[in-house]
């Protein structure tokens, strides 16, 4: 999707990599111990708001951001360094 926030970066390819399959409302353990940047976007891929949060508080911040009806999806970035980590969609 075209957006002023669109970014490109390195692509890492691993031999025998497996795609994680998560359940609804499941937070990967990997995220719980990191400082994270949450970025909330609307349907037009425009940023609505953003915040930096501790990973062990991720659930409450996801709920708070999705309480805003304008928010269509979230992106989670590692705050140090700021690499893209994953995307969160409404169930």
C-alpha positions as CSV (number, residue, x, y, z in Angstrom):
1,X,0.0,0.0,0.0
2,X,1.3,3.5,-0.8
3,X,1.9,5.5,2.3
4,X,4.3,8.3,3.4
5,X,5.5,5.9,6.1
6,X,6.5,3.2,3.6
7,X,10.0,2.0,4.2
8,X,12.4,-0.5,2.7
9,X,15.1,-2.4,4.4
10,X,17.2,-5.5,4.3
11,X,15.5,-8.8,3.6
12,X,16.9,-11.8,5.5
13,X,16.4,-15.2,4.0
14,X,17.0,-18.3,6.2
15,X,17.3,-21.8,5.0
16,X,14.5,-24.0,6.4
17,X,12.8,-21.0,8.1
18,X,9.3,-21.7,9.5
19,X,6.5,-19.2,9.7
20,X,5.1,-18.8,13.1
21,X,1.4,-19.5,13.5
22,X,-0.1,-17.6,16.4
23,X,-3.5,-17.9,18.0
24,X,-5.9,-15.0,18.4
25,X,-4.6,-12.7,21.2
26,X,-1.3,-14.6,21.5
27,X,1.8,-12.5,22.1
28,X,5.1,-14.1,21.1
29,X,7.5,-14.5,24.1
30,X,10.2,-12.7,22.0
31,X,8.3,-9.4,22.2
32,X,7.7,-9.5,26.0
33,X,11.3,-8.6,26.9
34,X,11.9,-5.8,24.4
35,X,11.2,-2.0,24.3
36,X,8.8,-1.7,21.4
37,X,7.6,1.1,19.1
38,X,3.8,0.7,18.3
39,X,2.5,2.5,15.3
40,X,-1.2,2.6,14.6
41,X,-2.5,3.1,11.0
42,X,-5.9,3.8,9.5
43,X,-7.4,2.2,6.3
44,X,-5.5,4.6,4.1
45,X,-2.2,3.6,5.7
46,X,-1.9,7.0,7.5
47,X,-0.4,6.9,11.0
48,X,-3.0,7.7,13.6
49,X,-0.8,7.6,16.6
50,X,2.4,6.0,17.9
51,X,3.9,5.1,21.3
52,X,6.9,3.4,22.8
53,X,6.0,0.6,25.3
54,X,7.6,-2.2,27.3
55,X,6.9,-5.6,25.8
56,X,5.5,-7.0,29.0
57,X,2.7,-4.3,28.7
58,X,2.0,-5.0,25.1
59,X,-1.6,-6.4,25.5
60,X,-2.9,-3.4,27.3
61,X,-1.4,-1.0,24.7
62,X,-2.8,-3.0,21.8
63,X,-6.3,-2.9,23.4
64,X,-6.0,0.8,24.0
65,X,-4.9,1.6,20.4
66,X,-7.7,-0.6,18.9
67,X,-10.3,1.2,21.0
68,X,-9.8,4.0,18.5
69,X,-12.1,3.0,15.6
70,X,-9.9,4.8,13.1
71,X,-7.1,2.2,13.8
72,X,-7.1,-0.5,11.2
73,X,-3.8,-2.2,12.0
74,X,-0.6,-1.8,14.1
75,X,3.0,-2.2,13.3
76,X,5.4,-3.3,16.0
77,X,9.0,-2.2,15.7
78,X,11.9,-2.9,18.0
79,X,12.7,0.4,19.5
80,X,16.4,-0.4,19.8
81,X,17.3,-0.6,16.9
82,X,14.1,0.4,15.2
83,X,13.6,-2.7,12.9
84,X,10.2,-3.8,11.9
85,X,9.1,-6.8,13.9
86,X,5.5,-7.7,13.0
87,X,2.0,-6.4,12.2
88,X,-1.1,-6.7,14.4
89,X,-4.6,-7.0,12.9
90,X,-8.0,-7.0,14.4
91,X,-9.4,-10.5,14.9
